[in-house]
Each structure stands twice: as structure tokens, then as C-alpha cells.
Amino acid sequence: MEEPKKEKSSARLRADDIISYRCKNLIAVIEDPHDIKNIGTVIRNVNALGVEKAYIVDPRRSLPGDWQEMRETRSLSKTSVSAIKWSFVKRFDSTEECLVHLASNRFVSIVTSPHVKGKENVILHDADYTEHYKLAVWFGNEHRGISDLAVEHSELCVSIPMFGMIESLNLGTTSGIVLYEVTKQRREYARKYRKRNNRVKVEDA
């Protein structure tokens, strides 16, 4: 006699329901963050917006090197509102190490900065984030911003238009605004691509 199948938890059912909306081959990179609250907020944004992975450049080695250990870190679980349990996070000792890893996996990097820093600079909503199949979006340190090394190895420097006296946003807010635009474009592109492919299959049949 077969054993009755276990019912899935509400969290697992939710995870199964949203998996098709995840933006594959999209990584958010946080470079040398100093505040655990900011790290948690970015991971929360990554999960809420459907970014596939988060990479953290952590030269001070303040975080565990293993994702499973990160998931059990109370400070990360609290600040990310448990998003760390549902989003894959990988840490690196240096910017160089992260760049090498991304390049070996054929990811194209773009950086974010309120200032003109890259060879090509663009306002957030004027860029096309579907041009590259594998994309890594870098966010810099809370105080120094993005490093020259990351800029040097990026194809684009993206800025958020601001119209107030204060021309800066914190890391959590910046990542939310930028990743929303990136994921929106990539989901719309994926939806159109699927529709086009489905139409072709019907016509061929």
C-alpha cells in the first residue's frame, strides 16, 4: 500500500508558484558593504524582485563562506526578513575574485553610481537590460561607492535621476530602484520571447 503524499507547506507552494517569474542569469553584486542591515535589505530586494542570485564581495570576511551557514545567521535572517533562506547568496574575498568568477561564467557586468564613472554612462530608464543574456549588476560601498576596478571591468555605469537637494540614496533604496527596472525589462522580454516561440510552434504544426 502506497504511503499518502505529504502536503506541501504554504511557503513551498508559494515558491513553486513564483519560480517561472524568476529572472535567470541575473545577479546582484554588493561590493564591500559595511552594514549588515544593508546586506539584509539588498537580499530582501533580490528575493522580492525575482533576481536569481546575490554575490557579496566581503574582504573583511564578516559573513560565513557557506550559504547554508548564512541562512542560519540570525542577523541576516532578521534584516532580510528570512529572504536569505530563499535566495542563493555567495561571498567572495575580493572584487578581483568575483570578477574572475563572473567572467569565467560569461557574465557581463554593469555598475551603479550617482556620478559619471564608466566609459559609457546612462540614466537608469534609458538603458536596455535585455541586451546581455547573463548580467551582473554591481552596487558599491555605502561610503566610497563602486570601486575603480569594478568600473574598469563593466560595460555600463547606471545612475538614478534625482531632483532634490540630496543627491544620494542608501544602498537598500538604490538596489530596489535599479533591480526593479532591470527585472521588469527582462521579464517583459522573456514573456514576448515565449509568446513568439509558441506562435511559431503553432504555425509550424
Secondary structure, 3 states (H helix, E strand, C coil): CCCCCCCCCHHHHHHHHHHHHCEEEEEEEEECCCCHHHHHHHHHHHHHHCEEEEEEECCCCCCCCCHHHHHCCHHHHHHCCCHHHCCEEEEECCHHHHHHHHHHCCCEEEEECCCCCCCCEEEHHHCCCCCCCCEEEEECECCCECCHHHHHCCCCEEECCCCCCCCCCCHHHHHHHHHHHHHHHHHHHHHHHHHHHHHHHHHHC
